[in-house]
Amino acid sequence: MHSRLLSLLAAVLLLGAACEKNPMEPVAKVGPLEIQAGLVSELTRVNKHFKVQDPDEMAMAQLVLGFLANEVGRRYGLAVTQEAGEAYYQQLKYSPESPYQELERQAKYEEAYRVAVIMNELPLARLQFLFDSKQEPHLKEIEKVNAMHARALAQPRKFDAIGAEYGAEVQKMVVGAQGILSLTPETYAWNATTPPDYAEETHAAGQELYARLGSTPAGSVYVRPIVAPNSFQVVKVDERRQGAIAVSILSVERRYFFDWFWTEAGSIPVRFMDRGDEEDFREIAPWSEKVLIER
């Protein structure tokens, strides 16, 4: 796998524009892979085109982040190969949504664009997909919500107390076919006909929960934990009346992407060949303190 990515690096660099250093000269090392001067030079050209401040130093930071993401991805079978990198590049190359449309029309930026896409964007995009759609990054949270759900399912009357044992605050609300009808069930008017002025996505979440609960009887816990956009939830139906359901919810927050990312990437060693590059990196990258820098 390492050799396939290295061949991709070589292919990019041999076609790349000239830089002050030998394009193949290593300027940093991330895990087992080297960042060559030619990659930094190409990404610098992209940054200059978009008037990024400190384009050279930022290019190094972007590549370190991309290489770290690739090494994290390797643990989950998502390391970038030559074939995957080129396929992703071709997919984005003519996309009308691409921020690089200006560059794509200029042949002199071809390799610079390829570096930006394959070495920085693709590894992060793959990890973001993994984080959003798979269970692996959330195993600790899933284990916690499953344990809490099993207890609540067996003892629904102790729902609030079980939440307290796990450090989960109980949230109460009323949901219906129109969405979230109230976040304070105690004061909810069950004959209300107009839902409150919440955001559209808030009402969509309420509608989905209402449909999911189906015929779950009052006093019962829904049969399985629910995956919400920002949390895993245990839901208990408290009361049903006139097309609305009052519920209690125990939530286990999902980590943000970069919280998870740094728990994975923080153990990957990064070494700069030049002390000046290391100092520039520490100054330009706000997340540099999370990086395991070796000398």
Secondary structure as UniProt FT lines:
FT   HELIX           2..15
FT   TURN            23..24
FT   STRAND          26..30
FT   TURN            31..32
FT   STRAND          33..36
FT   HELIX           37..49
FT   TURN            50..51
FT   HELIX           55..75
FT   TURN            76..77
FT   HELIX           82..93
FT   TURN            96..97
FT   TURN            99..100
FT   HELIX           101..104
FT   HELIX           107..109
FT   HELIX           110..115
FT   HELIX           116..121
FT   HELIX           122..133
FT   HELIX           136..138
FT   HELIX           139..154
FT   HELIX           156..158
FT   HELIX           159..165
FT   TURN            166..167
FT   STRAND          170..176
FT   TURN            177..178
FT   STRAND          179..182
FT   HELIX           185..187
FT   TURN            190..191
FT   HELIX           200..213
FT   TURN            214..215
FT   TURN            218..219
FT   STRAND          226..228
FT   TURN            229..230
FT   STRAND          231..241
FT   TURN            242..243
FT   STRAND          244..253
FT   HELIX           257..265
FT   TURN            266..267
FT   STRAND          269..272
FT   HELIX           275..284
FT   TURN            286..287
FT   HELIX           288..290
FT   STRAND          292..294
//
